[in-house]
Amino acid sequence: MKASEFDDAESVLDTLDLASARKPNLDQRKVNVDFPTWMIEALDKAARRRGVTRQSVIKMWLAERLEREAAAAKVG
């Protein structure tokens, strides 16, 4: 790829190996967590309301909480 191709707003996709492209910090690992039945039922209800899976709800809520924790750690 020549710099001029990029500068001239030409498509550079043919020069990239998208099959090996990765987003930083988004590698996945599996974990097993046991939840009480009432919590699973509440998660399923929340997931149905949002039209997503239980796993998606767990990920969203954990991400929100971890972001708040990180922000609080910077302040305090």
Residue frames as qw, qx, qy, qz and C-alpha x, y, z in Angstrom:
[[0.000, 0.890, 0.456, 0.000, 0.00, 0.00, 0.00],
 [0.388, 0.324, -0.014, 0.863, 1.25, 3.43, -0.86],
 [0.109, -0.409, -0.465, 0.778, 0.61, 6.36, 1.46],
 [0.193, 0.119, -0.277, -0.934, -0.94, 8.22, -1.45],
 [0.356, -0.291, -0.815, -0.353, -3.65, 5.54, -1.74],
 [0.317, -0.526, -0.675, 0.410, -4.68, 6.19, 1.83],
 [0.103, -0.377, -0.102, 0.915, -4.33, 9.96, 1.49],
 [0.240, 0.043, -0.483, -0.841, -6.44, 9.97, -1.68],
 [0.616, 0.024, 0.445, -0.649, -9.20, 8.09, 0.16],
 [0.621, 0.233, -0.657, -0.360, -8.82, 5.01, -2.04],
 [0.915, -0.314, 0.005, -0.254, -9.91, 1.68, -0.62],
 [0.088, 0.624, -0.760, 0.158, -7.07, -0.03, 1.21],
 [0.835, -0.192, 0.349, -0.380, -9.05, -3.14, 2.17],
 [0.914, 0.354, -0.198, -0.006, -7.35, -5.28, -0.47],
 [0.404, 0.588, -0.565, 0.415, -4.01, -4.68, 1.24],
 [0.416, -0.466, 0.547, -0.557, -5.22, -5.74, 4.70],
 [0.394, -0.003, -0.919, -0.013, -5.32, -9.27, 6.07],
 [0.524, -0.382, 0.077, -0.757, -8.71, -9.04, 7.76],
 [0.859, -0.156, -0.474, -0.115, -8.72, -12.74, 8.64],
 [0.667, -0.098, -0.490, 0.553, -6.00, -12.15, 11.21],
 [0.062, -0.541, 0.096, -0.833, -7.25, -8.75, 12.40],
 [0.488, -0.432, -0.701, 0.289, -7.96, -8.55, 16.13],
 [0.215, -0.828, -0.058, -0.514, -9.43, -5.96, 18.44],
 [0.270, 0.347, -0.674, 0.594, -7.26, -5.31, 21.47],
 [0.199, -0.102, 0.692, -0.686, -8.50, -6.66, 24.81],
 [0.727, 0.088, 0.015, -0.681, -11.41, -8.52, 23.23],
 [0.397, 0.179, -0.899, -0.054, -10.02, -12.04, 23.28],
 [0.738, -0.366, -0.035, -0.565, -12.51, -14.30, 24.99],
 [0.178, 0.203, -0.922, 0.277, -12.09, -16.85, 27.74],
 [0.627, -0.416, -0.535, -0.384, -14.76, -19.06, 29.23],
 [0.065, -0.245, 0.699, -0.669, -15.64, -18.95, 32.90],
 [0.459, -0.410, -0.764, -0.196, -18.20, -20.95, 34.82],
 [0.150, -0.215, 0.419, -0.869, -20.32, -19.21, 37.42],
 [0.231, -0.412, -0.881, 0.017, -23.01, -20.83, 39.53],
 [0.237, -0.246, 0.054, -0.938, -26.07, -18.67, 40.20],
 [0.288, 0.214, 0.802, -0.478, -29.04, -19.38, 42.44],
 [0.222, 0.466, 0.808, 0.285, -32.25, -20.21, 40.59],
 [0.048, 0.864, 0.401, -0.302, -33.95, -16.91, 41.48],
 [0.149, -0.678, 0.304, 0.653, -31.06, -14.99, 39.92],
 [0.232, 0.003, 0.802, 0.551, -31.18, -17.01, 36.69],
 [0.150, 0.672, 0.724, 0.050, -34.92, -16.41, 36.46],
 [0.037, -0.877, -0.135, 0.461, -34.39, -12.67, 36.96],
 [0.219, -0.449, 0.556, 0.664, -31.62, -12.64, 34.34],
 [0.238, 0.277, 0.845, 0.391, -33.84, -14.49, 31.87],
 [0.097, 0.821, 0.537, -0.166, -36.68, -12.03, 32.46],
 [0.104, -0.796, 0.152, 0.576, -34.35, -9.06, 31.91],
 [0.267, -0.204, 0.732, 0.592, -32.96, -10.72, 28.77],
 [0.236, 0.530, 0.789, 0.201, -36.44, -11.30, 27.33],
 [0.042, 0.886, 0.293, -0.357, -37.41, -7.66, 27.96],
 [0.091, -0.736, 0.376, 0.556, -34.31, -6.54, 26.05],
 [0.842, 0.505, -0.011, -0.191, -34.59, -9.19, 23.34],
 [0.301, 0.668, -0.673, 0.100, -31.10, -10.55, 24.04],
 [0.787, -0.058, -0.608, 0.087, -29.60, -13.65, 25.60],
 [0.700, -0.702, -0.108, 0.079, -28.91, -14.20, 29.28],
 [0.754, -0.101, 0.061, 0.646, -25.20, -14.14, 28.50],
 [0.268, 0.565, 0.180, 0.759, -25.57, -10.72, 26.84],
 [0.417, -0.832, -0.156, -0.330, -27.32, -9.29, 29.89],
 [0.801, -0.504, -0.021, 0.324, -24.60, -10.61, 32.18],
 [0.632, 0.151, 0.137, 0.747, -21.87, -9.16, 29.95],
 [0.041, 0.726, 0.202, 0.657, -23.61, -5.77, 29.67],
 [0.553, -0.805, -0.111, -0.186, -24.18, -5.47, 33.40],
 [0.814, -0.353, 0.031, 0.461, -20.69, -6.61, 34.30],
 [0.503, 0.368, 0.157, 0.766, -19.16, -4.18, 31.80],
 [0.171, -0.818, -0.167, -0.524, -21.22, -1.30, 33.24],
 [0.711, -0.701, -0.047, 0.036, -20.17, -2.18, 36.78],
 [0.791, -0.118, 0.090, 0.594, -16.50, -2.58, 35.88],
 [0.303, 0.585, 0.156, 0.736, -16.54, 0.81, 34.12],
 [0.395, -0.840, -0.101, -0.358, -18.06, 2.44, 37.23],
 [0.828, -0.493, 0.005, 0.267, -15.49, 0.74, 39.45],
 [0.671, 0.180, 0.119, 0.709, -12.65, 1.93, 37.22],
 [0.052, 0.735, 0.142, 0.661, -14.02, 5.49, 37.21],
 [0.604, -0.778, -0.069, -0.157, -14.40, 5.46, 41.00],
 [0.847, -0.259, 0.026, 0.463, -10.83, 4.18, 41.40],
 [0.470, 0.440, 0.101, 0.759, -9.53, 7.12, 39.35],
 [0.230, -0.791, -0.100, -0.558, -11.41, 9.61, 41.54],
 [0.706, -0.680, 0.105, -0.170, -10.62, 8.05, 44.89]]
